[in-house]
Amino acid sequence: MKVIWKFTIRPFTTTVRMPRGAEILTVREQHGEPQIWALVNPRELMGDREILIVPTGGDVPEGGKFVGTFFIENGSLVFHVFDFGYEENR
């Protein structure tokens, strides 16, 4: 059985501990903080997943998968989120 979990992320690069094989569904701001929602199997082993958060105009290294865009401070700050996968897969 899979469930949806929420993970708080912090600009700019962050490591998120989540079950292996988690499918990132979306990224949004909630209560002033960026969050990732992912479909997970809670019985899977946990792994460290590298997430990169960059502002518009910021440099993005090769190899990341675009996850989404979120706005904070009433839309005055725009950030883009990229998934670089689990630590052992890099």
Buried (B, 14 or more C-beta within 10 A) or exposed (E): EBEEBEBEBEBEBBBBEBBBBBEBEEBBBEEEEBBBBBBBBEEEEEBEBBBBBBEEEEEEEEEBEEBBEBEBEEEEEBBBBBBBBBEEEE
